[in-house]
Amino acid sequence: MARIERFEDIEAWKAARELANFAYDLTAKPRFARDFGLRDQIQRAAVSVMSNIGYITNDELDAGIRLAEKTSRLIAGFIAYLESVEG
């Protein structure tokens, strides 16, 4: 493993930076550009990942991942429900 001399050397930080760049590119599209609140919220959330690396324990990270996965499954189920009643 490469020696970490500064936070920019952390692979997780590099990936989080890619995620933030992706979020900014995505929210620059016309559908997002008009919804200032949503655009700003998504951009802040993406930058937050990069900014907060190193402030939580592995157990806290695991708990957060479990909650995020649960939330993702629930949202996907809700979307499927909405699509079924629309069609």
VMD Tcl script that draws the C-alpha trace (Angstrom):
set ca {
  {0.00 0.00 0.00}
  {1.25 3.45 -0.88}
  {2.18 5.78 1.94}
  {-0.39 8.45 2.70}
  {1.27 11.81 3.16}
  {-1.76 14.06 2.67}
  {-5.50 13.53 2.46}
  {-5.42 13.76 -1.35}
  {-3.49 10.47 -1.33}
  {-6.42 8.55 0.20}
  {-8.16 6.41 -2.44}
  {-11.55 6.94 -0.80}
  {-11.07 10.71 -1.05}
  {-10.18 10.39 -4.74}
  {-13.34 8.34 -5.38}
  {-15.43 10.85 -3.42}
  {-13.98 13.63 -5.57}
  {-15.02 11.71 -8.69}
  {-18.51 11.37 -7.19}
  {-18.68 15.10 -6.52}
  {-17.58 15.89 -10.07}
  {-20.19 13.47 -11.41}
  {-22.89 15.12 -9.28}
  {-21.91 18.57 -10.52}
  {-21.97 17.38 -14.15}
  {-25.34 15.72 -13.62}
  {-26.89 18.73 -11.94}
  {-25.67 21.05 -14.70}
  {-28.21 19.46 -17.06}
  {-31.35 21.50 -17.77}
  {-33.69 19.30 -15.69}
  {-31.67 20.03 -12.56}
  {-30.50 23.52 -13.40}
  {-34.01 24.94 -13.00}
  {-34.58 23.32 -9.61}
  {-32.11 25.33 -7.56}
  {-32.94 23.70 -4.22}
  {-32.53 20.13 -5.45}
  {-29.43 20.98 -7.45}
  {-27.75 22.64 -4.47}
  {-28.75 19.82 -2.12}
  {-27.25 17.15 -4.38}
  {-24.07 19.15 -4.87}
  {-23.65 19.73 -1.12}
  {-24.25 16.05 -0.37}
  {-21.62 14.96 -2.89}
  {-19.03 17.40 -1.53}
  {-19.89 16.30 2.01}
  {-18.66 12.77 1.29}
  {-15.26 14.14 0.34}
  {-15.14 16.54 3.27}
  {-15.99 14.02 5.99}
  {-13.64 11.12 5.23}
  {-11.79 10.18 8.42}
  {-14.33 11.51 10.95}
  {-16.25 8.30 11.58}
  {-15.39 4.84 12.87}
  {-15.74 1.64 10.84}
  {-18.80 0.70 12.90}
  {-20.42 4.04 12.18}
  {-19.58 3.66 8.49}
  {-21.12 0.17 8.41}
  {-24.27 1.44 10.13}
  {-24.51 4.31 7.64}
  {-24.08 1.96 4.69}
  {-26.81 -0.33 6.01}
  {-29.19 2.62 6.42}
  {-28.35 3.95 2.96}
  {-28.96 0.52 1.40}
  {-32.25 0.13 3.27}
  {-33.36 3.59 2.16}
  {-32.37 2.81 -1.42}
  {-34.42 -0.40 -1.41}
  {-37.44 1.40 0.04}
  {-37.23 4.19 -2.53}
  {-36.90 1.66 -5.36}
  {-39.97 -0.15 -4.05}
  {-41.91 3.09 -3.82}
  {-40.95 3.99 -7.40}
  {-42.07 0.54 -8.58}
  {-45.37 1.03 -6.76}
  {-45.93 4.44 -8.35}
  {-45.14 3.04 -11.80}
  {-47.62 0.20 -11.27}
  {-50.50 2.54 -10.37}
  {-49.72 4.93 -13.21}
  {-49.75 2.27 -15.92}
}
mol new
graphics top color blue
foreach p $ca { graphics top sphere $p radius 0.5 }
foreach p [lrange $ca 0 end-1] q [lrange $ca 1 end] { graphics top cylinder $p $q radius 0.2 }
display resetview
